[in-house]
Amino acid sequence: MPVTTARVTTARPERYIKQLVSHLGHKASAELAADGRGTITFRQGTCVLAPIGHQLDLIATAGDLDALADVQEIVTRHLVRFAGEEEDLGVEWTAPVAGEDLDLVHPLLDDYLLTQCTPPDDLLQELIVETREVTGRAAGMQVSRDEGAFLTMLVQLVGARNAVEVGVFTGYSSLCIARGLAEGGRLLACDVNDEWAAIARSYWERAGVADRIDLKIGPAIDTLRALPVEPVIDIAFIDADKTGYAAYYEEIVQRLRPGGLVVLDNVFLGGRVLDPACQGVDHVAMRRLNDLIVADDRVDSVMLAVRDGVTLARKR
C-alpha cells in the first residue's frame, strides 16, 4: 500500500517547495518545474509537492510501507523545520493505499456522468446487454456509454474520414466511431478474436454502418505495418493488449495527418500505473508509454481522468 497524500494549509506553498527542493536536492534527485511543482526522488521513494492556492499538496509513493514511512518522515520533518514558529502546518498524511484501491470514479459521480451525456440508442443498449450475457467478466473491456459518446464527438470534431481502431471486442466503440465519420469515411478495425467480432458484425449491419468498416482479424501490428506510409489517418483509437500500445502508437503516428488524433484508453490501468509497487508487464509498459507520449515532440498530448484514463495525442 504505497501511496499517501497530505494537504497542508499555508500562505507560502511556493516558498516551502523551493526550500525543500533546494535543501533535499543535496541528498536526493530534486526538480522544480516552471509552474512551481516540485519532485523529490529519494532512494526509498518519491514525493511530489504542488502549490494549490493557499495549500500545499504532498503526494508520496514508494515500493513498500517502510519505505513510504521514510519518505513521509523526511518531508514532514524538513517542512515543519522550515516553517519554524511562523506557521503550525499540521502535516497529516492519509492512510496508505494501493493504486488499485484508488477511487478513480466515485459511484455517485459515475452515475451522474452517465445521466448527463447523450444516452445510447436502443441498438447500443441491446449490444451492452448481449455483451454482458455472452462474454461474462470480459464485458468490462467494453467502453462505457459516455466514453462511446465521447468517441463519436471526437470523430465529428476532427471531421474524420479515415479512422483506425486497434481492439474491437464486440464492436461498441467501432459503432460509435463509424457513426461519427464524415460522408464517405472508412474505419479500419483490428482484432484477433473472430468470435467476439462476429457479434460486432451483426450490430454493424443492423446499424447500417457495416459498409464503412473494414475488419481485419489478425495481429494488429502486422495490419498497421502493411498500411501505406502516407500521413492520411484522421483519428485512431487504441484499446487492446497493453504491451502492444507503444508499437501501435508508433505505427499510427507515422501515418497520422497533421491535426490528426490518437486516442488511447486505459492509461491508468485501474490506478495501478500510479502505484510504483505494481511491476507487472502491463503496468511497466503503460508507464513507459505515458512517458514516451508526453516527451514526443511530434504531438501535443493531454491525459484525461475519463473512466480508466484516456490520453489524446494530436499530431503537430
N, C-alpha and C positions, 0 to 999 in steps of 0.2 A: 504493500500500500504506500506508494512513494510520491504522492502529490499532496501538497498542502498550500494554503494561501493565508494571507493576513491583510487586512485593510486598516491602515493607520491614518487617523485624522491629524492633519498638520497643515500649517500655512506655508511650510517650506519643503515641499516634496522634492523639488528640483535640486535644492541645496544639498539635502541629505543624500540623494542619489549620486551627485558629483563627489561628495566626500567618500562615500562607500566605494565607488569605482576607483577613485584615486588611491585610497589607502589600501584596500584589499587587492588592488591590481599589482602590488608588490609581491603578493603571495599566491595569486591565482590569475587566471586569464580574465580580464575585465574590459568591457567595451561600453562606450557611451554613444548612443545614436543621436542624430540631429534633433529628433523630437523629444529628447530628454529621457528616453528609455534606456535603462542600464541592464547589462547582463554580466553576471559574475559566475565563472565556471571554476569550481573547486575540484580537487581530486575526488571528493565524496559525491558531488552533485552540482546542481546549478540553481541560482536564484535570479529571477527577473524582477526588476524594480521599475514600476511605471507611475508617472505622475498623472493623477486624475483629479483636476480641480484642486480642492483643499484636502486631497487624500493621496496617500502613497500605497499603491498596491504591490504586495510581495507575493511571488509565486515560486515555491521551492519544489524541486524534483530531485529524485535520487534513485539508486538501484534497490535500496532496502531501507527499512525503518531506522536502523542505527545510523546509516549514512545521512538520511534525511534529518535526523535529530541533530547531527553535527552541523549541517548547513543552517538549520534554524538557529542554533545556539550562536554561531559565529556572526550571522547577520544581525540578530537581535542585540547581542552584546555591543557590537560596534555602533549600531543605530542609537541605542539608548545613551551610550557614551558621548556621541556627537551632539545629541540634544542637550545633555547636561541638565542644568536647572531651568533651562528656557522652556521646556515643554515636558509634560508627562505623556509620553507617546502611547503607552499601554498596548504593546505589541501582543496580540492574541492570535495564535495560529489556529486554523480549523483542524479538525481531526483528519489524519492522513487517509486518503482514499486511492484506490487503484484507478487507472484511466478508464477501465471498462465500467466502473461504478459511477462515473460522472453522469449527471442527468442532462444529457445533451438537448433533449426536447421534453420538457415537463408535460405530463399528461394534460394538464389544463391548457397550456399553450398549444399543444398538439391538436387538441380538439378544436380550439378556436381557429387555428390556421386552416384546418380542413373545412371549416364552415365559411371562411372568408375568402375563398377562391372560386372561380367558375367551376361548378360541380361537373363530374363526369357524366356523359350521357348514358342512356340505358345499355348501349353496347359495351362501353368501358366498364360499367358496373358489373355486367354479366361476365366479362373477362376476369375481373377481380375475383368474383366468386368461383369461377371454374379453376382459376389458377390455384386458389386455396384448396379446393377439393382434390385436384389432381396431383399437385406437387407437394402437398403437406408442408413440412417445415421449410422446404426450399422456397415457399411462397414469399418469404422475406426478401428474396432477390428482386421482386417486382418493385418498381419505383412507386412511391406514394402518389396519390391522385393530385396533390398540389405540386409535386415535382413534375408530374406529367404535363400539367397546365403551364408550368414554368418553361419546359422544353418547347412546347408549341409556341409560346410567346417569343422565346429567343429566336426560333427559326423564322418567325414572321418579322421580327425586328431586324434581323440580318438580311432579310429578303432572299433567303437561301433557295437555290435551285439545285445545288449539288451537295448532298449530305452523306455522311458516313456514320454508321453505328457499329461499335465493337461490343458485342454482348446483347443478344436479342431476348433470351429467355422465352416467355410466352407472348411477347410482341406488344406489350402495353406501351413502352417508350417508343417503339418503332411506329406504332399507330399515331401517337401524339406528334412525332416528328413529321411523318408523312402528311398529316393534316395541315401542317403549317407551311408546307413548301409552296413556293410561287408556281404559277402556271407552267407546266412542262417540267417541273422539278423531279429529281430522282433521289432515292435513298439506297445506298449500298449497305445491306445489313449482314453482319458477320457473326456466325456462331458455330459451335461444334456439336450441338445436341439436336439431332433431327426430330426426336420425339417431341420435345417441347416446342420446337419450331413449327411442328405440324399444327399445334394449337394456334400459334401466331398466324399462320397462313389462313386458317379458316376465318379468323376475325378480320384480317386484312381484306379478304374477299367480301365479307359481309359489310365492311365499312366503305367499300368502293375505292380502296387505295392500293390494292394488290398490284395494279399496273404501274405504280410508282416505285415499287420496292423490288430490288434485286437481292435475293437471299443467297448467300454463299455459305455452304456448310463445309467446314474445314478450318485449320489453324488460321486465325485472323492475320497473323503476321505475314503468312505467305500471300494471302489475298491482297494485303496492303502493299507489299513489295512488288507485286505484279502490276500495280496501277501505273499509269504514265506519270512521269516526274513533274509535269507541268503543275503550277500552283492554281488549281481550279476548285478545290474544296471550299465551300462556303461555311459549313458547320460540321462538327464531328462530336459524337457523344461516346465516351469510353466508360463502360460499366461491365467489366469482365474479370478475368483472373488478374489478381493484383500484381503478381510478379511480372506480368507481361505489360503493365501500363507504360513503363518507360520506353519500351520498344515501339508500342503502338503510337505513343505520343510523338516520337521522333519521326516515324514514317509519315504521320499525318501532318505535322508542322511543315515538313519539307514541301508538302503538296497543298498547303493552305494558302489561299489568296490573301493579299494584304487586306486587313479588316475582317478576315475570317475568324471563326471562333472554335476553340476546342473546349468542350465541357467534360469534366472528369468527376465521376461520382465516387462516394465512399472514401474521401481523402482523410477522414478521421478514423475509420475502421472501428467504430463503436467506442471511440475515446482512447483506444489502445495506442494509437500513433502518438498521443500526447504523453504517454507513460514510458519512460526510458527502461523500465523493467520488462516491458514486452519486447522480446527479441525474436519473435517468430519471423519466418522468411517474409510473410506478407507485411508485417509491421516495419521491418527494416527496409523493404523495397519501397513502401509508400513514403517513409520519411525521406529517403534518398530522392524520390521523385518530386516531393514537395519542395525540397531544397533546390533541385535542378530547375524546376519551373520558375521559381522566384529569381533565380540567377540567370535565366535565359534571356539574352538581350534581343532575341527575335520577337519577343512577345511582351505585352503588358498583361499582368495577371492580378486576380483578386480571388481570395478564398472566402466562401460564404458559409455561415453557420446554418445551412439549409439541410435538414434531416441529418444524414451521416457525413455532412461536409461535401460541398461542391466547389470545385475550382473552375474559374473561367479564365482562359488564356486567349488573348486577341492578338493576331499577327500584326506586327507593325508595318 
